[in-house]
């Protein structure tokens, strides 16, 4: 391996992951390390949930919240890449 490629990219990321602890797709062990998400080649820092196989991410829709105080999410489709930093 070259010096510019980190060894952390060899570990597989889950196909679907959510930051919401109430979600069935939340895996706490993954969040012990810093992760990154790229959508269509651009890194996003506001992703709440992603699915690599279906090709979408969910991001907050501005400052709007639902009646329980959680942000309203919109789904953006494209090529999704998840990686450890």
C-alpha positions in Angstrom: 0.0 0.0 0.0 1.1 3.5 -0.6 1.6 6.1 2.2 -1.3 8.2 0.9 -3.9 5.4 1.3 -4.9 4.9 4.9 -5.3 1.3 6.2 -8.8 2.1 7.5 -10.4 1.9 4.1 -9.9 -1.9 4.0 -12.7 -2.4 6.6 -16.2 -2.7 5.1 -18.9 -0.2 6.0 -22.5 -1.4 6.5 -24.8 -1.1 3.4 -27.3 1.0 5.4 -26.6 3.1 8.5 -28.5 5.7 10.5 -27.3 8.1 13.2 -30.7 7.9 15.0 -30.3 5.5 18.0 -34.1 4.6 17.6 -33.5 3.4 14.1 -33.1 -0.4 13.3 -30.2 0.6 11.1 -28.2 2.3 13.9 -25.0 0.4 14.7 -23.2 2.0 17.7 -19.9 0.2 17.1 -19.5 1.9 13.7 -19.7 5.4 15.3 -16.7 4.7 17.6 -14.6 5.9 14.7 -15.0 8.9 12.5 -16.8 8.1 9.2 -17.3 10.1 6.0 -19.9 10.0 3.2 -19.5 11.0 -0.4 -22.5 11.6 -2.6 -21.7 11.9 -6.4 -18.0 12.4 -5.5 -18.6 15.3 -3.1 -18.1 14.8 0.7 -21.3 15.6 2.8 -21.2 16.4 6.4 -24.9 16.6 7.1 -26.0 13.0 6.4 -28.4 11.4 8.9 -28.9 8.1 7.1 -27.5 6.4 3.9 -28.0 3.3 1.8 -25.2 2.3 -0.6 -27.1 -0.4 -2.6 -30.1 1.8 -3.2 -28.0 4.9 -3.8 -29.5 7.6 -1.5 -28.8 9.7 1.6 -31.1 11.5 3.9 -30.2 15.0 5.0 -32.1 17.6 7.2 -34.4 19.9 5.3 -33.2 23.2 6.7 -34.3 24.0 10.3 -37.7 22.3 10.1 -38.5 19.8 12.7 -41.4 17.4 13.3 -43.6 17.5 16.3 -41.2 15.4 18.4 -38.3 17.9 17.7 -36.4 15.7 15.2 -35.3 17.3 11.9 -37.4 16.6 8.8 -35.3 14.7 6.3 -35.1 14.7 2.5 -33.8 11.9 0.4 -31.1 12.7 -2.2 -30.3 10.0 -4.8 -26.9 9.4 -6.4 -23.7 7.4 -6.0 -23.0 6.9 -2.3 -19.6 6.0 -0.8 -19.0 5.5 2.9 -15.5 5.3 4.4 -13.6 5.5 7.7 -11.4 8.6 8.0 
